Amino acid sequence: MRRATLAVTAGRPVGPGAPLNPPVVLTSTYRAGGERTYGRSGGPTHEAFEAALGALEGGRCVAFASGMAAVVAVLETLPAGGRVVAPRSLYWGVRQVLDHRAQAGRLAAAYVDVTDTEATLAACEGAALLWLETPTNPLLDVADLPALVEGAHARGARVAVDNTFATPLLQRPLEHGADVVVHSATKYLGGHADLLMGAAVTADDALVASLVERRDVDGAVPGPLDAFLALRGLRTLDVRLQRAQASAAELARRLAAHPGVTAVRYPGLAEDPGHARAAAQMDGYGAMIAFETAGTADDAEAVARRVRLIVHATSLGGVESLIERRTRWAGEVAMGTPPTLLRLSVGIEHVEDLWADLEQALDALPGR
């Protein structure tokens, strides 16, 4: 079955008289003598979500209480002092985790431009893990996924890919040989800004066992209601993403032509540096746009505050469009994010309404 169909069908109960949807099992305790013992080790609602996402990514899924919990679990599988190679520009939360552990002597971290394949692979010599985002957050850089996976493995490094932006409908890193895929299920998978959850997916049985152990020992299991909502959101992922992606492509074209915009980052634009790579390894370009405005950081911040339909907030991947200036978070400045860069997560509103909102906010820039 195609993945749009798997998103609807995978993880459903089967058999005569079975409910169409997995129920929310609200219990922490199970009677002795059965397969399950305690809620911290998961439950039937989690397992339904894991079956669905595992089918979409092509591996076995382990659900976590948040995307960051999944990230930490992957990092905890590394040997003490292991070196991690990661994008210079990546999700700030992951950068914090890496820096904190490096400062504590638990690992070493090296940051690279992942669009430079040769330099990235050179940094992988002696590394334990290559951590990738593609497209990256927030600059939307596109890494050469097949080449980096092959090259990192040749140098003895495991490869983890954060697939939150692309989702398994647009990109499946395990098919390119990656060892593990990580998601913030809070974002596109859940899709409605009403849950907090993460996931890791791998085809390596030993790594699955290690991730499950980390989750259980560290207490990072998601609540059953979050798992239920994430699975319900997953059912509509294809139609949501189709609408949002089509709107993003149109908005990116219009933003590129607006005199108040100095740069647009979107892999779907033919002139984007990552366009050819994205076309070769993805099934679409996604619904995330980053663009820079004319003027100062304060001017860009004012654009984010002037929008009326689009919500000025952090996060991404929901049915509602969200915008924020990323360097309002201090850590983004240290990673080289341009001060006027606005990250736009395009939702499923009508594209003309979204453009009207953006246009009025941009037209108020000084000098316009």
LUMNU-259968 format. One line per 8 residues: number of its first residue (from 1); their letters; for each residue z, x, y of N, C-alpha, C. Coordinates in pm, whole numbers, always signed. Atoms other than C-alpha are relative to their C-alpha. Example, Ala and Ser with C-alpha at 12.3 -4.5 7.8 and 13.67 -1.06 7.14 Angstrom:
<pts>
1 = AS = +0:+89:-119:+780:+1230:-450:+0:+90:+120 ~ -6:-82:-119:+714:+1367:-106:+73:-77:+109
</pts>
This chain:
<pts>
1 = MRRATLAV = +0:+83:-120:+0:+0:+0:+0:+87:+125 ~ -2:-68:-128:-60:+102:+357:+141:-5:+60 ~ -137:-11:-49:+246:+202:+555:+42:-120:+85 ~ -34:+121:-73:+228:-104:+779:+55:-106:-95 ~ -48:+95:+101:+276:-308:+463:+132:+46:-60 ~ -127:-53:+52:+547:-79:+324:+116:-28:+95 ~ -106:+26:-97:+743:-124:+646:+55:-141:-15 ~ -41:+140:+17:+756:-496:+571:+64:-24:-136
9 = TAGRPVGP = -38:+35:+137:+813:-485:+196:+103:+92:-66 ~ -86:-95:+71:+1004:-171:+96:+148:-31:+22 ~ -143:+21:-10:+1374:-208:+22:+45:-144:-15 ~ -39:+141:+19:+1366:-584:-42:+55:-21:-141 ~ -46:+36:+135:+1562:-730:-334:-115:-61:-81 ~ +107:+52:+86:+1343:-824:-632:+61:-87:-110 ~ -45:+83:+112:+1364:-1074:-916:+18:-145:+39 ~ -17:+142:-25:+1390:-1451:-949:+136:-30:+62
17 = GAPLNPPV = -125:+41:-63:+1649:-1602:-720:+60:+102:+95 ~ -53:-102:-90:+1699:-1280:-522:-23:-42:+145 ~ +24:+31:-141:+1741:-1315:-144:-119:+81:+51 ~ +114:-74:-54:+1436:-1215:+57:+45:+124:+74 ~ -52:-113:-78:+1643:-989:+280:+132:+49:-61 ~ -128:-52:+50:+1924:-755:+169:+115:-54:+86 ~ -112:+53:-79:+2257:-908:+273:+81:+112:+65 ~ -95:-93:-61:+2507:-740:+502:+127:-3:-85
25 = VLTSTYRA = -118:-6:+86:+2781:-627:+264:+113:+65:+79 ~ -108:-47:-85:+3094:-596:+474:+124:+25:-85 ~ -119:-39:+77:+3342:-414:+254:+18:+150:+7 ~ -29:-143:+9:+3513:-78:+247:+42:+38:-142 ~ -63:-25:+129:+3649:-115:-106:-75:-71:-113 ~ +66:+57:+118:+3497:-176:-451:+97:+5:-118 ~ -84:+1:+119:+3669:-270:-775:-35:+118:-91 ~ +19:-114:+88:+3713:+14:-1021:-90:-37:-118
33 = GGERTYGR = +82:+19:+119:+3471:+59:-1310:-147:-16:+27 ~ +141:+17:-34:+3144:+20:-1122:-62:+127:+58 ~ +73:-114:-55:+2886:+248:-963:+57:+44:+133 ~ -51:-32:-133:+3040:+230:-615:+153:+4:-2 ~ -144:-15:-3:+3391:+332:-526:+60:-28:+137 ~ -60:+8:-133:+3442:+340:-149:-112:-2:+104 ~ +104:+22:-101:+3249:+244:+165:-49:+126:+69 ~ +44:-124:-65:+3237:+599:+300:-115:+66:-75
41 = SGGPTHEA = +113:-53:+77:+2987:+678:+25:-123:-90:+8 ~ +114:+89:-16:+2750:+406:+142:+20:-132:-70 ~ -8:+132:+60:+2671:+62:+10:-138:-59:-13 ~ +131:+60:+27:+2393:-178:-80:-85:-21:+125 ~ +79:+19:-121:+2289:-247:+281:-63:+131:+45 ~ +54:-132:-34:+2248:+124:+353:-113:+38:-94 ~ +98:-41:+100:+2058:+175:+31:-134:-71:+18 ~ +124:+72:-27:+1801:-92:+124:-78:+68:+112
49 = FEAALGAL = +65:-73:-108:+1729:+87:+452:-54:+134:-50 ~ +42:-131:+51:+1713:+422:+273:-125:-13:-88 ~ +117:+19:+84:+1463:+285:+22:-125:-22:+85 ~ +115:+30:-85:+1237:+157:+299:-48:+123:+75 ~ +43:-117:-77:+1238:+469:+516:-47:+111:-93 ~ +46:-99:+97:+1209:+694:+212:-142:-26:-45 ~ +136:+34:+40:+898:+506:+104:-101:+32:+111 ~ +91:-27:-112:+745:+543:+451:-23:+149:+22
57 = EGGRCVAF = +12:-144:-24:+816:+917:+481:-46:+76:-124 ~ +40:-68:+122:+742:+1000:+116:+108:+89:-58 ~ -112:-78:+56:+1086:+1124:+11:+119:-91:-23 ~ -125:+75:+17:+1447:+1019:-43:+78:+8:+130 ~ -67:+10:-129:+1638:+902:+261:+151:-3:-16 ~ -145:+7:-10:+2003:+958:+347:+31:-51:+140 ~ -32:+61:-129:+2133:+732:+624:+128:+59:+58 ~ -116:-56:-70:+2381:+860:+886:+41:-91:+115
65 = ASGMAAVV = -55:+83:-106:+2596:+711:+1158:-74:+16:+132 ~ +78:-22:-121:+2371:+858:+1430:-105:+106:-29 ~ +99:-106:+16:+2070:+1081:+1474:+64:+137:+5 ~ -66:-129:-10:+2300:+1364:+1577:+80:+33:-125 ~ -71:-25:+126:+2506:+1320:+1261:-98:+52:-106 ~ +101:-49:+94:+2185:+1368:+1061:-38:+144:+33 ~ +31:-137:-42:+2101:+1681:+1265:+107:+96:-49 ~ -111:-87:+37:+2445:+1829:+1205:+5:+19:-152
73 = AVLETLPA = -3:-11:+146:+2427:+1754:+832:-105:+99:-49 ~ +105:-95:+38:+2099:+1945:+804:+44:+142:+34 ~ -44:-134:-40:+2242:+2242:+995:+114:+51:-87 ~ -114:-40:+83:+2554:+2242:+778:-43:+45:-139 ~ +47:-48:+129:+2339:+2312:+472:-41:+147:+6 ~ +43:-139:-15:+2254:+2657:+613:+113:+96:-35 ~ -104:-100:+24:+2437:+2974:+514:+67:+42:+130 ~ -73:-44:-119:+2702:+3101:+755:-75:+115:+67
81 = GGRVVAPR = +69:-104:-75:+2539:+3307:+1028:-151:-8:-8 ~ +145:+14:+12:+2189:+3185:+938:-65:-20:+136 ~ +70:+10:-128:+1933:+3205:+1217:-93:-120:+0 ~ +83:+118:-19:+1760:+2891:+1346:-98:+27:+112 ~ +104:-7:-103:+1431:+2902:+1536:-32:-142:+43 ~ +18:+136:-50:+1383:+2598:+1759:-84:+3:+128 ~ +78:+5:-124:+1164:+2483:+2050:+86:+33:+122 ~ -71:-30:-125:+1262:+2616:+2391:+31:-130:+74
89 = SLYWGVRQ = -22:+132:-58:+1225:+2261:+2518:+13:-99:-114 ~ -25:+96:+107:+1382:+2014:+2277:+107:-96:+45 ~ -102:+98:-36:+1620:+1721:+2275:+131:+71:+33 ~ -117:-71:-52:+1924:+1829:+2475:+118:-8:-96 ~ -111:+11:+94:+2169:+1700:+2215:-8:+103:-111 ~ +19:-102:+104:+2021:+1930:+1949:+26:+139:+57 ~ -26:-130:-63:+2026:+2222:+2191:+151:+24:+14 ~ -145:-15:-10:+2397:+2158:+2249:+61:+38:-135
97 = VLDHRAQA = -53:-30:+133:+2470:+2157:+1876:-28:+144:-38 ~ +36:-137:+35:+2282:+2482:+1824:+79:+101:+83 ~ -72:-93:-87:+2443:+2653:+2124:+149:+6:-34 ~ -143:+1:+33:+2795:+2543:+2030:+26:+78:-129 ~ -21:-71:+127:+2756:+2673:+1675:-32:+149:+13 ~ +29:-141:-24:+2600:+2995:+1797:+118:+68:+69 ~ -116:-56:-70:+2893:+3051:+2034:+119:+19:-93 ~ -111:-10:+96:+3133:+2994:+1744:-31:+98:-113
105 = GRLAAAYV = +37:-96:+103:+2946:+3247:+1528:-43:-62:-131 ~ +36:+67:+125:+2839:+2988:+1272:-149:+11:-31 ~ +142:-24:+19:+2467:+3044:+1325:-52:+78:+120 ~ +68:-63:-113:+2225:+3233:+1548:-120:-88:+34 ~ +109:+86:-44:+1964:+3050:+1754:-99:+79:+83 ~ +108:-61:-78:+1628:+3167:+1887:-91:-112:+47 ~ +80:+107:-57:+1422:+2949:+2120:-138:+52:+37 ~ +138:-46:-15:+1044:+2971:+2133:-86:-112:+56
113 = DVTDTEAT = +103:+95:-37:+736:+2803:+2271:-74:-39:-127 ~ +56:+37:+130:+632:+2608:+1962:-150:-27:+6 ~ +145:+11:-8:+279:+2566:+2096:-67:+134:-27 ~ +50:-135:+32:+239:+2943:+2042:+35:+27:-147 ~ -26:-7:+144:+205:+2950:+1665:+36:+141:-44 ~ -27:-138:+42:+195:+3328:+1627:+139:+45:+43 ~ -132:-42:-48:+503:+3386:+1841:+111:-73:-75 ~ -100:+76:+73:+692:+3110:+1662:+19:+58:-140
121 = LAACEGAA = -12:-56:+135:+614:+3255:+1320:+60:+140:+3 ~ -63:-132:-12:+708:+3603:+1437:+151:-14:+11 ~ -143:+22:-14:+1047:+3463:+1534:+64:-47:-130 ~ -52:+52:+128:+1081:+3313:+1184:+32:+110:-100 ~ -34:-110:+91:+1111:+3657:+1022:+151:+11:-15 ~ -144:-8:+26:+1453:+3656:+860:+78:-124:+37 ~ -71:+123:-39:+1533:+3303:+980:+30:-86:-122 ~ -34:+94:+106:+1700:+3041:+764:-70:-134:+19
129 = LLWLETPT = +55:+133:-29:+1546:+2740:+938:-89:+5:+123 ~ +83:+30:-116:+1259:+2649:+1166:+19:-148:+31 ~ -23:+138:-43:+1355:+2334:+1357:-113:-38:+95 ~ +114:+39:-81:+1057:+2149:+1502:+16:-142:+54 ~ +34:+131:-52:+988:+1857:+1728:-149:+6:+33 ~ +141:+8:-38:+625:+1754:+1762:-44:-144:-6 ~ -12:-55:-134:+563:+1605:+2007:+146:+26:+38 ~ -135:-38:-39:+862:+1766:+2175:+56:-97:+103
137 = NPLLDVAD = -73:+85:-94:+1122:+1588:+2384:+64:+88:+106 ~ +81:+106:-60:+1065:+1561:+2678:-142:+41:+39 ~ +126:-50:-55:+756:+1776:+2746:-123:-43:-79 ~ +111:+48:+82:+542:+1625:+2466:-97:+111:-39 ~ +80:-108:+57:+419:+1964:+2348:-28:-32:-147 ~ +38:+26:+138:+238:+1948:+2014:-8:+133:-77 ~ +1:-119:+83:+307:+2212:+1748:-102:-15:-112 ~ +93:-1:+113:+59:+2311:+1478:+83:-12:-128
145 = LPALVEGA = -95:+25:+108:+263:+2152:+1202:-40:+65:-132 ~ +35:-63:+128:+64:+2263:+893:+12:+152:+2 ~ -3:-147:-7:+33:+2624:+1010:+144:+50:+9 ~ -139:-46:-16:+399:+2651:+1111:+79:-19:-128 ~ -71:+21:+126:+527:+2501:+786:-39:+108:-101 ~ +46:-101:+97:+313:+2732:+574:+51:+138:+37 ~ -42:-133:-43:+396:+3037:+782:+150:+20:-9 ~ -146:-11:+9:+770:+2967:+797:+43:+16:-145
153 = HARGARVA = -34:-13:+142:+786:+2919:+420:-34:+139:-52 ~ +38:-134:+44:+601:+3247:+369:+102:+104:+44 ~ -100:-92:-51:+879:+3412:+569:+140:-37:-48 ~ -127:+34:+61:+1154:+3245:+368:+84:-100:+75 ~ -76:+96:-79:+1257:+2983:+621:-28:-143:-44 ~ +15:+144:+22:+1317:+2616:+553:-50:-63:+130 ~ +54:+67:-119:+1146:+2370:+792:+55:-142:+9 ~ -46:+136:-31:+1306:+2060:+946:-79:-52:+119
161 = VDNTFATP = +80:+59:-108:+1109:+1823:+1168:+67:-129:+48 ~ -46:+124:-63:+1250:+1565:+1407:-123:-87:+25 ~ +118:+87:-6:+999:+1280:+1366:+27:-127:+78 ~ -40:+120:-73:+1167:+1035:+1603:-111:-53:+88 ~ +105:+44:-91:+883:+1025:+1858:-119:-59:-74 ~ +124:+41:+67:+598:+991:+1609:+22:-115:-97 ~ -32:+93:+109:+767:+778:+1339:-91:+29:-120 ~ +85:-26:+117:+628:+786:+983:-133:-75:+4
169 = LLQRPLEH = +129:+68:-11:+348:+552:+1091:-105:+90:+64 ~ +95:-88:-68:+190:+825:+1303:-1:+142:-56 ~ -9:-138:+48:+303:+1145:+1130:+101:+8:-112 ~ -88:-15:+115:+458:+1240:+796:+12:+148:-34 ~ -15:-145:+17:+584:+1599:+802:+14:+45:-145 ~ -13:-41:+140:+670:+1602:+431:-137:+20:-64 ~ +134:-18:+53:+298:+1567:+359:-58:+136:+38 ~ +42:-133:-43:+249:+1894:+546:+88:+109:-59
177 = GADVVVHS = -83:-99:+67:+515:+2064:+334:+136:+22:+61 ~ -133:-15:-59:+819:+2028:+561:+107:-32:-104 ~ -108:+19:+96:+1150:+2039:+375:+83:-125:+27 ~ -82:+115:-34:+1332:+1765:+563:-46:-57:+133 ~ +36:+72:-122:+1256:+1505:+829:+125:-71:+50 ~ -117:+63:-62:+1518:+1375:+1072:-46:-107:+98 ~ +28:+109:-95:+1518:+1050:+1270:+127:-41:+72 ~ -98:+86:-65:+1727:+889:+1534:-49:-142:-22
185 = ATKYLGGH = +41:+138:+30:+1697:+540:+1386:+37:-95:+114 ~ -33:+75:-120:+1849:+417:+1712:-125:-34:+79 ~ +119:+10:-86:+1504:+458:+1866:-105:-93:-61 ~ +111:+85:+42:+1172:+333:+1725:+29:-79:-127 ~ -21:+68:+127:+1294:+244:+1377:+79:-129:+22 ~ -76:+119:-34:+1561:+5:+1505:-73:-84:+104 ~ +93:+58:-95:+1356:-73:+1813:+52:-102:+98 ~ -49:+106:-88:+1587:-312:+1998:+125:+41:+79
193 = ADLLMGAA = -112:-51:-81:+1854:-92:+2163:+132:-69:-33 ~ -122:+71:+37:+2128:-262:+1964:+72:+65:-118 ~ -68:-67:+112:+2236:-5:+1704:+0:+150:+24 ~ -8:-146:-3:+2332:+359:+1659:-5:+48:-144 ~ +16:-39:+139:+2207:+527:+1342:-100:+114:-10 ~ +93:-111:+24:+2024:+830:+1202:-38:+7:-146 ~ +45:-14:+138:+1850:+943:+887:-60:+138:-20 ~ +70:-121:+43:+1729:+1250:+701:-75:-35:-127
201 = VTADDALV = +84:+31:+117:+1448:+1233:+445:-54:+131:-57 ~ +51:-120:+66:+1352:+1500:+191:-46:-34:-140 ~ +45:+16:+139:+1170:+1530:-141:+72:+97:-93 ~ -75:-100:+76:+1410:+1805:-256:+130:-62:-50 ~ -118:+67:+56:+1671:+1657:-492:+128:+75:+31 ~ -120:-78:-29:+1913:+1944:-435:+42:-19:+146 ~ -32:+21:-142:+1889:+1897:-59:+53:-141:+23 ~ -54:+136:-8:+1942:+1522:-99:+148:+1:-36
209 = ASLVERRD = -140:-5:+45:+2264:+1592:-291:+88:+67:+104 ~ -77:-71:-101:+2378:+1837:-25:+22:-87:+125 ~ -12:+87:-117:+2309:+1590:+258:+96:-116:-26 ~ -92:+108:+36:+2489:+1309:+77:+145:+51:+2 ~ -135:-57:+0:+2790:+1536:+24:+50:+22:+142 ~ -41:-23:-138:+2795:+1635:+390:+35:-132:+68 ~ -27:+129:-62:+2774:+1272:+498:+133:-58:-46 ~ -122:+61:+53:+3053:+1161:+266:+124:+76:+42
217 = VDGAVPGP = -116:-82:-36:+3287:+1450:+338:+31:-10:+149 ~ -20:+2:-145:+3233:+1438:+714:+20:-141:+54 ~ -22:+137:-44:+3258:+1058:+728:-107:-52:+93 ~ +108:+35:-92:+2917:+1011:+890:-86:-115:-51 ~ +75:+113:+55:+2814:+695:+705:-16:-107:+108 ~ +16:+108:-99:+2664:+417:+920:+69:-127:-43 ~ -55:+130:+34:+2818:+74:+938:-106:-89:-63 ~ +98:+85:+66:+2653:-192:+721:-79:-89:+96
225 = LDAFLALR = +74:+83:-94:+2559:-408:+1021:-108:+83:+70 ~ +102:-87:-57:+2379:-113:+1184:-114:+21:-98 ~ +104:-20:+101:+2195:-51:+857:-87:-125:-13 ~ +75:+125:+7:+2095:-418:+841:-94:-14:+119 ~ +83:+12:-120:+1968:-416:+1200:-114:+102:-1 ~ +105:-102:+7:+1778:-90:+1146:-111:-41:-95 ~ +101:+45:+94:+1602:-233:+844:-78:-118:+56 ~ +70:+113:-62:+1521:-554:+1029:-98:+51:+107
233 = GLRTLDVR = +90:-58:-100:+1376:-346:+1313:-119:+69:-63 ~ +108:-71:+68:+1173:-140:+1071:-113:-94:-43 ~ +101:+96:+44:+993:-455:+953:-109:-22:+104 ~ +98:+25:-106:+818:-491:+1290:-49:+130:+66 ~ +37:-126:-62:+765:-120:+1361:-149:+11:+27 ~ +145:-16:-17:+389:-132:+1310:-52:-79:+119 ~ +54:+80:-110:+318:-417:+1550:+59:+44:+133 ~ -59:-49:-125:+563:-286:+1810:-68:+128:+45
241 = LQRAQASA = +57:-128:-35:+418:+62:+1796:-146:-13:+43 ~ +138:+21:-40:+59:-60:+1813:-9:-45:+145 ~ +3:+52:-137:+128:-255:+2132:+45:+106:+100 ~ -54:-100:-93:+338:+17:+2295:-95:+118:+16 ~ +92:-113:-5:+90:+291:+2206:-125:-32:+81 ~ +117:+40:-77:-207:+100:+2347:+32:-4:+149 ~ -41:+4:-140:-18:+41:+2671:+23:+140:+55 ~ -27:-137:-44:+93:+404:+2689:-130:+73:+33
249 = AELARRLA = +128:-66:-25:-266:+525:+2664:-59:-44:+134 ~ +54:+52:-126:-372:+300:+2951:+84:+46:+119 ~ -86:-46:-109:-72:+388:+3167:-19:+148:+28 ~ +22:-144:-19:-129:+760:+3109:-127:+25:+80 ~ +126:-16:-75:-488:+727:+3232:+19:-37:+147 ~ -18:+43:-139:-380:+539:+3543:+94:+94:+76 ~ -90:-96:-65:-92:+776:+3617:-74:+127:+38 ~ +75:-123:-28:-329:+1073:+3595:-87:-14:+124
257 = AHPGVTAV = +87:+22:-116:-542:+916:+3869:+79:-34:+127 ~ -79:+40:-116:-253:+824:+4101:+31:+122:+87 ~ -24:-116:-88:-220:+1054:+4408:+145:+44:+8 ~ -141:-39:-2:+159:+1050:+4379:+46:+72:-125 ~ -33:-66:+127:+147:+1204:+4031:-72:+134:-6 ~ +60:-134:+2:+89:+1578:+3997:-35:+48:-140 ~ +31:-39:+137:+82:+1608:+3617:+41:-111:-94 ~ -31:+98:+104:+76:+1379:+3313:-3:+70:-135
265 = RYPGLAED = -7:-57:+134:+181:+1484:+2965:-6:-115:-101 ~ +18:+103:+104:+44:+1257:+2691:-110:+49:-93 ~ +98:-59:+92:-134:+1387:+2379:-127:-82:-17 ~ +119:+83:+13:-377:+1095:+2388:-104:+25:+106 ~ +98:-34:-102:-543:+1224:+2704:-85:+118:-48 ~ +90:-106:+49:-849:+1437:+2621:+31:+133:+65 ~ -28:-125:-71:-740:+1695:+2881:+138:+57:-31 ~ -133:-49:+34:-389:+1729:+2738:-10:+122:-92
273 = PGHARAAA = +8:-120:+85:-326:+2076:+2584:+24:-27:-148 ~ -30:+29:+140:-196:+1916:+2264:-92:-102:-63 ~ +84:+109:+50:-475:+1662:+2223:-67:+32:-133 ~ +74:-33:+122:-678:+1843:+1957:+94:+9:-120 ~ -96:-10:+110:-372:+1924:+1745:+50:-138:-41 ~ -49:+133:+31:-240:+1570:+1771:-105:-81:-73 ~ +108:+74:+66:-578:+1426:+1675:-17:+44:-144 ~ +20:-53:+135:-587:+1651:+1368:+114:-35:-95
281 = QMDGYGAM = -114:+15:+91:-237:+1588:+1232:+78:-130:+17 ~ -69:+126:-22:-132:+1248:+1366:-97:-117:-16 ~ +80:+122:+11:-253:+892:+1316:+0:-80:+129 ~ -7:+64:-131:-199:+808:+1682:+79:+91:+92 ~ -60:-90:-98:-54:+953:+1999:+136:-46:+51 ~ -135:+44:-33:+264:+751:+2036:+8:-73:+132 ~ -23:+83:-117:+418:+560:+2323:+92:+67:+102 ~ -80:-76:-96:+602:+836:+2512:-92:+71:+98
289 = IAFETAGT = +74:-69:-106:+469:+968:+2844:+100:+79:+83 ~ -78:-74:-100:+608:+1239:+3070:-93:+30:+116 ~ +84:-31:-115:+478:+1278:+3423:+85:+54:+114 ~ -66:-61:-114:+565:+1474:+3734:-52:-63:+128 ~ +38:+63:-125:+564:+1328:+4082:-10:+103:+113 ~ +4:-83:-120:+478:+1476:+4419:+137:-6:+69 ~ -125:-2:-75:+770:+1578:+4637:+111:+70:-75 ~ -119:-66:+51:+1122:+1674:+4540:+58:-74:-120
297 = ADDAEAVA = -71:+67:+109:+1355:+1594:+4254:+61:-131:+48 ~ -55:+125:-54:+1520:+1335:+4479:-107:-107:+12 ~ +110:+97:-8:+1181:+1174:+4537:-31:-58:-138 ~ +25:+48:+136:+1125:+1153:+4161:+111:-93:-46 ~ -113:+85:+36:+1473:+1009:+4113:-15:-137:+68 ~ +18:+126:-71:+1390:+746:+4374:-104:-89:-68 ~ +99:+78:+75:+1084:+641:+4173:+68:-71:-116 ~ -70:+61:+114:+1306:+581:+3870:+93:-112:+46
305 = RRVRLIVH = -91:+103:-50:+1542:+376:+4085:-74:-120:+59 ~ +74:+110:-64:+1267:+169:+4249:-65:-96:-100 ~ +63:+91:+96:+1124:+25:+3928:+87:-124:-18 ~ -73:+126:+13:+1219:-338:+3867:-9:-55:-141 ~ +16:+45:+138:+1075:-432:+3529:+42:+108:-98 ~ -38:-115:+82:+1104:-89:+3368:+147:+32:+27 ~ -144:-22:-13:+1468:-5:+3303:+28:+148:+25 ~ -43:-137:-30:+1619:+307:+3460:+118:+33:-91
313 = ATSLGGVE = -105:-29:+99:+1815:+437:+3160:-50:+109:-93 ~ +36:-97:+102:+1823:+707:+2897:-33:-75:-129 ~ +43:+50:+128:+1705:+655:+2536:-148:-37:+4 ~ +144:+22:+15:+1364:+544:+2412:-24:-82:-126 ~ +45:+59:+126:+1170:+359:+2145:+29:-148:-18 ~ -31:+141:+14:+1280:+2:+2216:-113:-90:+49 ~ +101:+94:-47:+1086:-311:+2300:-10:+0:+152 ~ +1:-7:-145:+1179:-256:+2664:-39:+141:+45
321 = SLIERRTR = +39:-129:-54:+1026:+22:+2874:+117:+62:+76 ~ -109:-73:-64:+1270:+289:+2995:-55:+121:+72 ~ +43:-118:-75:+1233:+564:+3254:+124:+74:+49 ~ -105:-80:-62:+1452:+851:+3369:-54:+138:+37 ~ +28:-139:-36:+1433:+1186:+3542:+86:+88:-89 ~ -75:-71:+103:+1532:+1425:+3266:+94:+105:+57 ~ -89:-104:-51:+1681:+1696:+3486:+120:-56:+75 ~ -131:+51:-45:+1950:+1456:+3599:+108:+43:-97
329 = WAGEVAMG = -91:-62:+95:+2109:+1605:+3285:-8:+151:+18 ~ +0:-142:-38:+2212:+1961:+3370:-65:+88:-105 ~ +56:-84:+106:+2110:+2101:+3033:-150:+9:+3 ~ +146:-2:-5:+1747:+2007:+3089:-50:+105:+98 ~ +39:-102:-98:+1733:+2239:+3390:-5:+137:-67 ~ -7:-130:+67:+1836:+2537:+3176:-113:+19:-99 ~ +108:-10:+97:+1560:+2457:+2927:-138:+2:+66 ~ +127:-13:-69:+1292:+2469:+3195:-74:-130:+25
337 = TPPTLLRL = +65:+127:-30:+1220:+2098:+3236:-28:-9:+149 ~ +31:+10:-143:+1039:+2045:+3569:+91:-99:+70 ~ -98:+85:-68:+1273:+1891:+3828:-51:-139:+33 ~ +53:+132:-34:+1037:+1602:+3909:-56:-74:-121 ~ +56:+64:+120:+953:+1515:+3546:+74:-128:-33 ~ -52:+129:+42:+1002:+1151:+3455:-47:-27:-143 ~ +36:+37:+137:+1011:+1050:+3088:-7:-152:-8 ~ +23:+143:+9:+868:+706:+3025:-19:-40:-145
345 = SVGIEHVE = +15:+60:+132:+922:+521:+2698:-63:-137:+20 ~ +74:+123:-25:+662:+246:+2697:+37:-104:-105 ~ -38:+109:+90:+775:-84:+2548:-116:-94:-27 ~ +104:+96:+40:+588:-399:+2453:-28:-105:+107 ~ +35:+91:-108:+572:-573:+2791:-151:+6:+27 ~ +143:-1:-32:+228:-660:+2926:-31:+123:+85 ~ +32:-126:-66:+56:-344:+3044:-23:-17:+149 ~ +26:+19:-142:-50:-493:+3378:+130:-17:+78
353 = DLWADLEQ = -131:+12:-66:+310:-583:+3460:+67:+137:+11 ~ -56:-135:-4:+419:-232:+3371:-67:+83:+108 ~ +71:-80:-100:+150:-77:+3587:+36:-46:+142 ~ -36:+48:-133:+230:-301:+3882:+136:+55:+42 ~ -134:-52:-30:+592:-186:+3859:-6:+149:+32 ~ +14:-144:-26:+502:+183:+3835:-71:+26:+133 ~ +81:-23:-120:+246:+157:+4112:+81:-23:+127 ~ -79:+25:-121:+484:+0:+4362:+106:+108:+21
361 = ALDALPGR = -101:-105:-13:+746:+265:+4286:-62:+132:+46 ~ +69:-123:-40:+496:+551:+4321:-56:-8:+141 ~ +59:+15:-133:+335:+411:+4633:+101:+19:+111 ~ -103:-20:-102:+668:+444:+4814:+40:+146:+15 ~ -30:-143:-16:+672:+822:+4771:-31:+46:+141 ~ +29:-51:-134:+687:+1015:+5101:-144:+52:+9 ~ +138:-44:-19:+338:+1078:+5240:-103:-95:-52 ~ +93:+99:+52:+188:+777:+5068:-24:-108:+104
</pts>
